[in-house]
């Protein structure tokens, strides 16, 4: 027995719509009125489908037309196909409107502490159907995944990209970096505190490959000091917070993070040459998907709030 090929182009999507309409309205004439075509045209379409299938789909009865055994089987699949296409249309519409979708963010230490959680919270309030994926890793390891499309944007302290023409950056805000300790740290009782006075304490420094680490090294060098010998190198914000709260360690942290932690305070030693610019790194070409574009809008909004907070602290 031969298999009927319904993918050869003879069967049209409109055929499915019309056959389902006939079954739902119980007559060709009523179906024709519903789909707004002439009854002869609908009858002709029905005959085309029956010719393609080689079977009768309906029989006439005293109350109109009734599906045959073959008609029932075909209708089951026709309705399923039409339902899937409707769902596909709804999904595409949702993606285009930003109602659903996924945004993947590669994050660095800077930006992930205050800005990103706030932006995620407000995005999810307005668009709960959007899935947000956050992946933390050093900048250099994130760039290839950004260019390949595995992540939508990189959020954090802006790194130089002069040698990478495939990237572009948007600055969200800039703020000072402070030397931070716990509220009852012994160094807070010293008058005329200098960077050299802090060398006896343990430190938490960023990893060597980070921009902040390089700037801190320049600060120590300018003061004629080596890097602290008693140090831990770490970029995990949770680990750094815990170490600062529970030990005599010192770390360089962004001002916005200090302002949101009642257990940490800045030391009166300015790091005038260390100021972080936080922003997003994007591919130079192509446009963001709607979900990623909405995330960027929320990042802009909360970055403006942080900028106002920093300005208030500087006055």
N, C-alpha and C positions, 0 to 999 in steps of 0.2 A: 504493500500500500504506500502510495507516494505521500511525502510530507508537504503540506501547504506552506509555501514561502510567502510570508507577509511582510518581508523586508525588501522586496524587489522594487518598491516604489509605486506599485499600483494602488495599495491601500493608503488612503490619506487620513490625516488626523480629523478632518471634517467628517469623514465617513463614520468615525467612532462617535462623534458628537451627535450626529443625526440618528444613528441606530439607537443610542441611549434615549434620545428624545422620543422616538417612536414608542419604545418600551414604557417610558414613564407616563406618556399621555394616552396610550392605549389605542391610538389611531393615527393614520398618516396625516389626515387633515388637521387634527388638533396639534400634532407635532409641527406641521408646516407653519401654522399660525404662530406657534411659540418661537420658532427659530427665524421667522419672518422670511420664508422663501415660498415660492409657488409649490402647490401640491405636486404637479407633474415632475418638478425638479427633484423633490424629495423622493418620489417614487423611483425616479431614474437612479438616484444615488443608492437606494436600497437594492435595486436590481444589480447595480455594479458590485456591491459588496457580496451579494449572494453568488454572483458569477465568479468572483475571485475565490470564494470559499468552496463553491461547488455544492452548496446545500441551501435549503430554505431556512430563513431565520424567523419568519413569522407565518402564522396561518390566520385567515379571517374567521371570525366567529360572530355570533349574534350581538356581542357587545364590543365589537372592534377587532383589533388584532391581538394575538397572543404569541409569545415567543415559543418556538419549537425547542426540542431538546438541544439542538445545535445553537439556537438563539440564546438560550439560557447560558450555555457555556461561553459563547462569544461575549455576551453582555458582562459576564463576571470579569473577564480580562479587559474589556473596553473601559468599564468603570474604574478598574484599578489603574490603568494607564492614565486616564484623565485626572484621577485623584493625585497621582504622583506628579503630573505636570502642574497641577494647581499648587501643590506644596513647593515645587521648584520655583514657581513664580513668586510665592510668598517669601521664600527664603532669599531670592535675589533682591526683592523689594526691601526686606529687612536689612540685608547687607548694605544696600545702597543708602538706606536711611540711617544706618548706624544703630539700628535696634538690636541686632545680633552681630556676631562676629568674634574675632579674637585679635588681641593686640599683645605682641611679645616685646618686652622691654629688657634690654641689657643694661644693668645698672652697676655703677661704681659706688665707692663709699660715699662720695659727695652726692647729695641729691636723694639718696635712698633713705635718709634718716627722717626728714621732715616733709620735704616737698612731695615725694612720690606717694607716701601713705595718704596724704591729704587729697592728692589728685585722684587716686584710685577710689577713695571713699565717695567723693562727689560724682565721679563718673558712674559708679555702680548705683548710686541713688537715682540717677536719671536714666541709665541704660543697664538694667540688671541682666539683660540678655547677652551682654558683652563679657567674654572671658578674658581676664587679664593674666598674663604669664610673666613673671619676673625672674630673671636669671642673672646672678651676680658673678662677675669675672673681671680680670684686668682688661683694660681698654684694648690692648694689642690683640688679645685673643678673641675679642668680640667683633672686631672690624671685619674679618673674613665672613663671619656668619651674617653680619649686616649686609654686606655686598651680595651674598648669595640669597638673601631674602628670608633667612631663617628667623631673624629678629627684625622688628620694624624700626626701632630707634635705640640709640644708646643714651642714657641719661647719667650725668655726673659732671665732675670737674672737666672742663674742656681741655683736651690734649692738643698739642700742635698737629696740624694735618697738612702743612705746606707741601710735603712730599707725597700726598695722597690725593690726586685730583678727582678721584671717584667719590669723595666725601664732601659734605657741606655741614656747617654748624649754625645753630641758633642760640644765642646767649639769652638765658632766662633771668639771671640776677648775679650780682657780685657781692661778696661780703668778706669781712676780715676773718683771719684765722687767729685763734687765741691759744695761749698755753693754759691748760686746764688741769685742775686738781679737785679732790673732794673738799667739801666745805670745811672739814676740821683738819686739813693737811698741815703739818708742822711748818711748812715754808710760808704760810700765810701770816705768821707772827713776826716775820723779819722786816726790818726797816731798810729802805734803799736796796731792795732786792735786785740782783743782776742775774744774767743768764749763767755766769760762772758760779754763782751761789747754788744753782740747781744741779750741778754736776754730781753731787754726792747722792742724789736720789735716783731711784730706778725710773726708766723711761719706757714709753710705748711709742715706737716710730713706725711710719708707713714702710711698706716694702720698697726695696731699692729702685724698682722699675717705675715707681709712681712719680708724678710731677711734684707732689707735695714733699716727698722725701728729698728730692733734688733741691728744692727751695730751702728746706730746713738745713740741709748740709751747707748751703751758701751762707745762711745766718750764722751757724757755728764758726765757719771759716772766717767770716768778717770780724767776729769777736776774738779770733785767735784761739779757738777752742776745738778740740777733737769731738767727734760724736761721743755721746755718753757710752761708757764701757758696759755699764749695767743696763741693758736694754732688751726689750721684746719687740719683735717686728710683726705687725699685724694690721690687717685692713678690715677685719670683721667688727662692725660697729657695736654689736652686742658684747663681744669679748672685751673691746676697749672700754666700754661703759662700766662693765663689771669690775675690771681691773682698777679703774680709777676710783670707783666707789669703795672698794674693799682693801686697797693697798696705798702706799705712799707714791705710786707711780705718777708721772707727768706725761701729758700727751698734747699734741697740737690738734685742735678741733675747730670746726666752723662755728661761728658765733651763734647761728640760729639753733644749733644743736644744744649749746650750753644754756640758752635761754629757755629751752623746753625741758630741762632736767634740774630739779630742785636740789639734787645731791652734788652738783658740780658747779664750780665757780672759776672764772678766769683769773690768772695772776697778773699783777700790774707790770708786765714786761711786754712792750709792744713788739709785734712782728710786722713792722711797717712795709717790708718788702714781700710779705707773704699775704696774698689776697686771692681768694679763689673765685673764678668765674664758673658758674654752673650753667649747663645748657644741654642741648640734645645734638647728637651727631646723626646725620642722615645720609643716605646715598645721594650723590649729586644729581642723578637723573631719576625720573619716575615720580609718581605721586603716591601719597600715603593712602592706604585703604581707609574707608570711612571710620572704622573703629579706632585706628591709630590717629587719625586726624582729630577725632573727638578727645582722645587722651592728651594730645598736644595742646588743645584748647584749655583743658583743665590744668595742665602744667603751667601754662602762661598765667592763668588767673591766680593760682596760689603762689607763683613766683612773685607776682606783684605785691601780694600780702607780705611775703618775706622781705622784699625790698623796703616796704614801708616800716617794717619792724627794725631793720638794720639802720635806716635813717633816723628813727626815733632814738636808737641807742647811741648814735654818733653825736646827737645834739646835747 
